[in-house]
Amino acid sequence: MLAGLIAPILYRAIKNDPEALCLVALRSWKDPMSDTLVPRRALDAPSRWAMPVIVLSVFVTPLAITGTAVTIPRVAVELGSDPVQLQWIVNGFNVSFALFTLVWGVISDRIGYQATVIAGNVLGIAAGALSAFAPTLFVLDLGRVLAGVAGAAVFTGASALLSNAYGESARTRNFAIFGTTIGLGSALGPTLSGVLTGWFDWRGVFVAFGVVALLATVFSGVLPNPRHEHVPGRKIVDFSLLRNPHFLAMCLVPVAAGIGTVTLVTYLPVAFGAIYGLSAPVAGLFMLACTIPVLICPILVSRVMHRYPRVTAMTVIYAALIVLVIGDIGMQLVGVVPALWNIPFMILVGAGFGLTIGLVDAEALAAVAPHRAGAAAGVLNFVRLGSEAIVIAAFAAALAWQVGLRIPDPQLAQDVAAGAPGHGDTYAAGYHIVLIAVAVLVAVAGVAILLLHRARLRGERSAEQRTEAVATCAAQP
């Protein structure tokens, strides 16, 4: 099901651009065991199926980040409602993913990028099985921690493959596809998880994650295996790129989207269950109001920018941030009005996220020198997924704290925070406070992006003035 959503579309995109299938034919590399250069040699071009397999492997990570929370109410009924262990179903994945992204950066340079992706998929199969058949919350948490380790391996290896196995223009385009996949996975996670929970109960969600990892493992033989130079002391993630104001601004855009959209789509199904008494499948269907705009808006943006050249990327980004803030503020109506009345603002939340998908990746990579595009994409996606993991954990902790302030019984507060029905007003009150913080943070991020953009414009004007001054001096006798 998950494979069918993403692989055919991306295969057609790659097929239509033969350059995506070409590798730099000649490359010098240094043998890490000696001081001599190995003679240049022809490298095999990546298979046309390599990119779909990479996308299939990576797609599970954002799904797991945003979709797992949908299972919490069902898990609480079967395995207990301990708040710490329930939140570690989500946080366990997020924390281990963030930490092991750096660890796998070191390992992948030693064992190879293809091997890293395969290792991540194999661990993903094990994590899916452990989670699906967990007899206790503790075992389920272990499964999610292992899944985070697996996701970090796949993400790290896949990013490195894209950086090393493709030519310059194909690499840039494939990284845009890579970022779009992450965005779509983040948006679709709650809906897909809700549907799977309705069909197969909560265990079916983790079975599906494992099956996707299994499929990716089966077809991993098509992945390229570029030889690379191991450079001692090389940075795993080159954060010096963040000194570039425009690149930093582009990195802040997915951070704002993570705060304003990903947190909501992650826990909104739980809120609908707690406040309106909706089942997981019905709540998941409601989430289509957020996810459909994510699918439509990138196409709409592309057509508008092509037809109206005066519509710039920054125009779209500012519009997206404004729409997102309005949508977040409008979600204050959750619990105040009937569930259906929330749909217009859910559409705005999804649109605010979808308007920048793909666009941000292209702008970020264009902001750096071509030879640093791979490193830039790594930083961008590290910030994107890392920020999502952090803000989701913070959202859950803040919501549990707000519910705890309103319910003196600790056990009852734990159950309500986990999405148990019957105390919808209390849950909604805490939810509204957290949403106010969300809207404020998105607005702050928007102001920061605006200031960075102005700094870039000032820098460009200064450079032009210096160039004109030099030209004027050179023209004088």
N, C-alpha and C positions, 0 to 999 in steps of 0.2 A: 504493500500500500504506500509506504513512505518512498520506496524506490521509484514507484510509478509516477509520483508527483514531480520529481525533480530531474531524474536522469534523462528522459527523452528530450525534454526542452533544451537542456544544456548540450546534449549530443548534436542536435540540429544546429545550435549556435556555433559549435566548434566545426562541424562539417562544412558550414558555409564560409568559413575563413581558413583556408589551407595553411596560413602562416602559423595558426595555433598548433599545427602538427609538425612544425619545423624546429629543429634544435640548432644551436650554433655549431657548425660542422667541425670547426677546429678550435681546440682549447689547450692551453698549456697548464700543467698542474705540477705541483711539487710533491714528491714522494715524502710523506711525513717521517719515514725512517732514514732518509738520507738528505744530503744537501744539493742533490742534482735535480735538474728539471727533466721530467719524463717527456720524450718527444711528443709533439702534437699528434693527435689521432682523431679519426672520424668517430663521432658518437652516434649511436642509433637514435633516430627520431622517435619521440614518444608516440605510443599507440593512440589512435583516434579515440579509443575507449578510456584512456588514462584519466582525462578530466572528469567524465561522468563518475568514475570510481572514486576519485578524490572527493567530488561533491557528495556522493553517497556516504562516504566515510565521515565527512565533516558534519553532514546534516543532522546527525543524532545529537551532537553536542548542544546546539542552541535549543533543540527540542527538549532535551533533558533539563536545561537550565530553567526554562519557562513552563514546561508542561507537567513536571513532577508534582507540583503543589496541588494540582487537581485531584490527585489520588489521596491526599491527606485525610479528608473526612472518612472515606471508606477504610483506609488503613487504621484509623483511630478506632473504628467500630470493631475491627477484627483483632488487632494486636495491642490495643491500649492507647491512652491519650496522654502519655508522659510528654510534656511540652518540649523538653530539650531533645528527646529522641525523635519526636515528630518533626521538629524543625531541621534536624540533621538529615532527614530524608532529602531536603533541598540543600541545606548548608554544607552537608558532607561532600556532596558533589562539587559545589562551588569552591569551597576552600581547597580541596585536594587538586582541583583543576588549576586554580590560580598558582598554587605552590609548585606543582609538578610541571607546569609549562616551562619554568626556568630549569628544572632538573633535566627534563627531556631535551632541552636545548644543548646541554653538555653531552648527554648520551648519544644524541642523534649524530653529532659530529664524529663520533667514534664508530658506531655500528652502521651508519648509513641512513639516509632519509627514507628510502623504501622500506627497510627493515623496521624503522620506527613506526611508520604507518601500519604495517602488518602487525607489529607487537601491540599497538593500541587497539586494533580491531579484535585481536585474539583476547586481550584483556576485557574488551567490551562484551564479547560473548560470555565470558566467565562472570562479569558483573551483572549482565542481564539475567543469567541463570540464578545467581545467588540472590538477587533482588526478587525475582519472580517466585522463588520457592522458599523465601525467608520465613522461618517459623516464629520469629520474634522481631521486635523493633530494632534490637541491637544488631541482629544479623542483617536486617534490611539496611541499616545505616552503614554497615561494613560494605555491603554491596554497592551503595551509592558512592562511598569514598573510593572504592576500586573503579567505579565508572568514571569518576573525575580524573583519576590517574590515566585511565584509558583515553578519555577525551583529550587530555593534555598531550599525550603521545601522538594521537592522530592529527591534532591541530598543528603541533610543532613540525612533525614530519611533512605534512601536506604543504605548509607554508614554505618550508625549505625546498621541497620538490618544485613548486611553482617558481621559486627564485632561481633555481639552478638548472632546470631541465627545459626551459623554453626561451625563445628569442625575445628581444626587448618588447616589441609591440604586442606579441602574443602573451607575454608574461603580464603586462599591464592589464590587458583585457581579461585574462584568466583570474587575476587577483580581484578585478571588479566583480566577476561572477562569484568568486569565493566570498567576497563581502556580502553580495546579494543573497547568497545561500544562507549565510549566518542571519541576516535580517529576516528572511522568509521563515527560517526555522524558529527564530524567536517569536515571531508573530503567530505562526501556526501551531506552536506547541500546545497551548491550552485547548484549542479546538480538537486537535487530533487525540490528545490524551483523554479529553472528555468523551469522545466517541468510542475510543478503545475501552475506557472504563465501563461505559454502558453496555458494550457488547461482551466483554470478557472479564469484567471486574478489574480491580486495580492491578492485579498481577499480570494481566494481559498487556498493560502499558510497557512493563519491563521485558516481557517476552518479545514484544515488537522491537524494542531497542536492540535486544540481543540478536534477533533475526536479521535486522539491517546490518549489524556488525558482521554477522556470518556471511551475508551476501557479499559485502565488501571484501571480506577475507578470501572468499572463493575466487573472486575476479582480480585479486591483488597482483596476479602475475603480469597484468598489463601495465602496471605502474613503472615509470622510468626509474633507473637506478644510476643517476649521474655520479661520476667520480668527482670528488671535491678536494680542495686543498685545505688541510687542517692548519689553521693559523693559531699558534699559542697566544693566549691572552685576548683572543677576539671576543668582543662583546656578544652575549646571547641576544639581547635586544638593545639596539643602538638608540638610546633615549636622547642622544645629542641632537637628533632630528627635531626634537620638540623646541629647539631654539628658533626654528623657522616659524614666524608668527602665523602665517597662513596654514601651514601644516598642523600646528597646534590647534588652530581654530577648527580645522576639519576633524581633528581627533575629539574635540569637545562636542561636536554635533551628535555622534552616536552615544556619548555619555549623557547628553540631555535627553535623547530618545530613550535610553535605558531607564532614566529616572521617570520620565513622563509616560512612557508606554509599556515598557517591558515589565515594570513592577505591577502595573495595573492588570495587564493581560495574564500575569502569573497568578495573582490572587483574586481577581475579579470573579472567577468561577466559584471560589470558596466563599466569597462575600455573597454571591447570589444564592448559594445554598444556605448560608447562615441567616440571611435577611429575608429572602423570599421563599425559602424552602424548596428550591429547584434541585432536581437530581443532577448528577455529574454530566450525563449525556445532554440534558436540556440546557444546562449552563454552558456546556461546550458549544452547542449550536448557537446560543446567544453571542458567543465570542466571534462568530462569523462577521458580526457588525464591525469588529475591529480588524479582522484578518482580510476580508475582501478588499478594503481600501489599500491594504499593503500590497496586494497583487495588482491592483489597477493603477495606482498612482505613479509608479515608475514609468509605465508605458505612456501615461498622460503627460508626465513631465518631459519625456523625450520628444514627444510630438510637438508640444507647445514651444520648447526651446528651439526646435528645428524650424518651426514656422515663424516664430517671432524672435529674431536674434537679439533683440534688446532685453529679453528676459534672461538674465544671467543666473549662474549657479547660486550666487549669494542672494539674489532675489527670491529664489525658490527656498533657500535655507531659512531666510527670515520669515517667509510666509509659513513654512512648516512649523517653526517655533511658536509663532503667534497662534496658529491653529491648535497646536498641542497644549498650550497654556489654557486656551478657551475650553478645550475638551476636558482637561483635568479639573478645571473649576466647575464645569457643568456636571461632572460626576459626583458632585456634592448632593445631587438629587437621588442618589442610590439610597433606598430605604425611605425616601420622602414621597416618591411617586411610584406608580406601578412599574414593574420591571421593563415593560415595552417602551416606556417613555424615556428610558436611558439610552435607547439606540442611537438617536441623533448625535449625542455627545460621544458615544463609543465610536461612531464613524469618524468624528473629528480626531479622536485619539489615534485611531489607526491611520488616518490620512497624514497626521503630523509625523508619524513614523515612516510611512511609505513614500512620502514625497522626496526624501533624501537618500533612499536606498540606491546604491550604484553610483549616484551622483557624487556622494562624498568620497567614495573610493577613487573615482577618476580625478576629482579636484585635488585630493591629498597627494596622489602619485605625481600629478602634474606640477606640484609645488616643490619637488625635489629634483636633483639631477637624475638623468635616466639610469646611471649606473647604481644609484641608491634606491631604485624603485622597490626592489625586493625587501630591503631592510625597512623602508617606509611602510610597506604593506604589513610587514610583521608587527611593527609598532602599532599601527592603526588597529589591527585586529586584536592584538594583545590588550590594548586600551578598551576596545569595544566589548570583548567578552569578559575581561577582568572587571570592568565597571558594572556590567550587568550582574555578575556574581555578587559583587559587593552591595549594590543597591537593593537587590532582591533580599539578601540577608538582612540588611538594615530595615527594609520595609516590614518584614515579618517580625523582627524584634520590636520595632516601634509599635506595631499593631497589638502584639501580645502585651506590651507594657500598658498601652491605653486601655485594653480590655481589663487587665488586672487592676487598674486604678478604680474601675467601676464595679467590680465584683469582688467582695471580700473573701469569698470561699475560694482558696487556691485551686482546688480540683475542678470546681465548676468553671473558673476562669480559664483553666487549661482547655477544657472541653469546648468552651465558646470560641476561644482563639483558634482552635483547630477546625472550626466551622460547624460545630454542632448546632442544630436548629433549636428554636425556642426562646432565644434571647436576641432576636434580630435588632431591636432598638439599641441595645447595649453595644452590639458589634458595630452597627452603623455609626454610632456616636464616635467610637474610637477610629473607625475607618475615615470619617470626615476630617478628623484632626490630622491624620497622616496625609490625606490628600491635599490639605492646605500646604503642608510642608513640601509635598511633591511639586505643586504648582509654583511655589516660591523658588525652589531649587532650579526648576527648568527656566524660569525667568532670569535668575542669576547667571545661569550658563549662557543664556541668550545675550545678556549684556557683555559677558566676557568675550563671546564670539564677535560681537560688534566692535569692541575695543581692539581686539586683535586684527580684525579686518582693516580698521582705520590705521593701525600701526603699519600694516602692510602697504596701504596706499601712500602713507607718508614716506615710507622707504622707497617706493617706486618713484615718487615725485622727486625725492632728493637725488636719486640715481640719474634721473633724466636731466635735472639741472646741472649735475656735475658733468654729464656727457656733453651738454650744450656749451658749458663753460670751457671745457677742453677743446671742443671743436672751434669755438670762437677764438681762443688763444692761438690755435694752430693756423687759423686763417689770417691772422694779423701779420703784417710784414715785420 
